[in-house]
């Protein structure tokens, strides 16, 4: 789920709110960054930054900041040092669909090096763009996800999450969409 490369809007108002905990996620036309509900009393004082709904990137949700360093709670990653804080960030509400990804393929995304920003390294050598991109093909040898055929996904699967893409392909799509991939720390914070 890509994250935009731009920071959240500075068109914000800091507010203090006191009242019943309704569990609402939006109020009076503003984004309400609600967290997980864990036994919050019926009335509580909450400090929040409210933003006009129009400031939210389409199809994305605001994730509140992690103000303290934290450790990953993912099996196999517990050896990593504490990380953070992480500022608030926007993340897509849903996975990238086949139809979304097809816009990248149809726009010539596999032939446009400006979207492929990470170096392609194999062993101890860096691959040229043409050599590397030739490896990212569908089942019929056309550019695209490995699970597609003839440059397309199966009929009726428009809204399914795209599959068969490498990290490089996901990063290139994110750049095409004006976003970037979240780090493992962003993923853990969202989970």
C-alpha positions in Angstrom: 0.0 0.0 0.0 1.9 3.0 -1.2 2.3 6.2 0.9 2.4 9.6 -0.9 5.7 11.4 -1.1 4.2 14.7 0.1 3.6 15.5 3.7 0.0 15.9 5.1 -1.5 19.3 4.5 -0.5 22.2 6.7 -4.1 23.5 6.5 -4.8 22.1 10.0 -6.3 23.3 13.2 -5.3 22.0 16.6 -8.3 21.5 18.8 -9.3 20.2 22.2 -12.5 18.3 22.5 -14.3 17.0 25.5 -17.4 15.0 25.4 -18.9 11.5 25.1 -16.8 8.9 23.3 -19.0 8.1 20.3 -16.4 6.1 18.4 -17.2 8.3 15.3 -14.5 8.6 12.7 -15.6 11.9 11.2 -17.2 15.0 12.6 -18.4 18.3 11.2 -16.6 17.8 7.9 -13.2 17.1 9.4 -11.0 14.0 9.5 -10.9 12.6 12.9 -7.8 10.4 13.4 -9.3 7.7 15.6 -7.1 5.1 17.2 -7.9 1.7 18.4 -10.6 1.6 21.1 -9.2 0.0 24.2 -11.6 0.7 27.1 -11.8 4.4 26.8 -14.2 5.9 29.4 -17.6 7.3 28.3 -16.2 10.8 28.6 -12.6 11.7 27.9 -10.5 14.7 26.8 -8.9 14.2 23.4 -6.4 16.5 21.7 -6.4 16.2 17.9 -5.4 18.0 14.8 -8.5 18.4 12.5 -8.1 18.7 8.8 -10.8 19.5 6.2 -11.9 16.3 4.5 -10.9 17.8 1.2 -7.3 17.7 2.3 -7.3 13.9 2.4 -5.7 12.3 -0.7 -8.4 10.2 -2.5 -8.6 6.6 -1.3 -6.2 7.2 1.6 -6.4 7.3 5.4 -4.3 9.2 7.9 -2.3 7.1 10.3 -1.5 8.9 13.5 2.2 9.4 14.5 4.1 7.0 16.7 5.6 9.5 19.1 7.7 7.0 21.0 10.4 4.5 19.7 8.9 1.0 19.3 10.0 -2.5 18.5 8.7 -4.6 15.6 6.3 -7.3 16.8 6.7 -9.4 13.7 8.1 -12.9 14.0 11.7 -12.9 12.8 12.2 -9.2 13.2 12.4 -9.0 17.0 16.2 -8.7 16.8 16.0 -5.2 15.2 16.7 -2.2 17.4 13.8 0.1 18.5 12.7 2.5 15.8 10.8 5.8 15.8 9.2 8.0 16.3 7.3 8.0 13.0 5.4 11.0 12.0 1.8 10.7 10.8 1.4 9.5 7.2 -1.2 8.7 4.6 -1.7 5.1 3.4 -4.0 3.6 0.9 -7.3 2.2 2.2 -7.0 -0.9 0.0 -4.5 -2.9 -1.9 -3.5 -1.9 -5.5 -6.0 -3.6 -7.8 -5.4 -5.3 -11.1 -7.2 -2.3 -12.8 -5.0 0.2 -10.9 -1.8 -1.6 -12.0 -3.0 -1.9 -15.6 -3.0 1.9 -15.9 0.8 1.7 -15.1 1.3 -1.1 -17.7 -0.8 0.7 -20.4 1.1 4.0 -19.8 4.3 2.2 -20.7 5.5 2.0 -17.1 7.8 -0.9 -17.9 9.7 1.2 -20.5 10.0 4.4 -18.4 13.2 4.3 -16.3 12.1 7.4 -14.3 9.8 5.1 -12.3 12.4 2.5 -11.6 14.6 4.4 -9.1 16.3 1.5 -7.2 19.4 0.0 -8.7 19.0 -3.6 -10.0 21.7 -5.6 -8.4 22.6 -9.2 -9.0 25.4 -10.6 -7.0 28.1 -8.0 -7.1 27.1 -6.2 -10.3 24.4 -3.7 -11.2 22.2 -4.6 -14.1 21.5 -2.1 -16.9 17.8 -1.1 -17.1 17.1 -3.0 -20.3 18.6 -6.2 -18.9 16.7 -6.0 -15.6 13.4 -4.9 -17.1 13.4 -7.9 -19.5 13.0 -10.1 -16.4 9.7 -8.5 -15.4 7.3 -10.2 -17.8 4.0 -12.1 -17.6 3.4 -15.7 -18.6 3.5 -14.9 -22.3 6.7 -12.8 -22.1 5.0 -9.3 -22.2 5.8 -6.6 -19.6 3.7 -7.0 -16.5 3.0 -9.1 -13.4 4.2 -12.7 -13.6 0.6 -13.9 -13.0 -0.9 -12.1 -16.0 -1.1 -13.3 -19.6 -0.9 -11.3 -22.9 -0.3 -8.1 -20.9 -3.6 -8.4 -19.0 -5.2 -9.9 -15.9 -8.0 -12.5 -16.0 -11.4 -11.2 -17.0 -13.7 -10.2 -14.1 -10.7 -9.6 -11.7 -10.5 -5.8 -12.0 -10.9 -5.2 -8.3 -8.8 -8.1 -7.1 -5.4 -7.1 -5.6 -2.6 -7.3 -8.1 -0.3 -10.3 -7.6 2.9 -11.5 -9.2 4.8 -8.3 -8.8 8.3 -8.0 -7.4 9.3 -5.3 -4.9 10.9 -3.4 -7.9 7.6 -3.4 -9.8 5.6 -2.3 -6.7 8.1 0.6 -6.1 7.9 1.6 -9.8 4.1 1.6 -9.6 4.2 3.7 -6.5 6.4 6.2 -8.2 4.1 6.3 -11.2 1.2 7.0 -8.7 3.1 9.8 -7.0 3.6 7.7 -3.8 6.2 5.5 -2.2 6.1 2.1 -0.6 5.8 2.0 3.2 8.7 0.6 5.2 8.3 -2.4 7.5 8.0 0.1 10.4 5.1 1.8 8.7 3.4 -1.6 8.2 4.0 -2.6 11.8 2.6 0.7 13.1 -0.5 0.3 11.0 -1.1 -3.3 12.0 
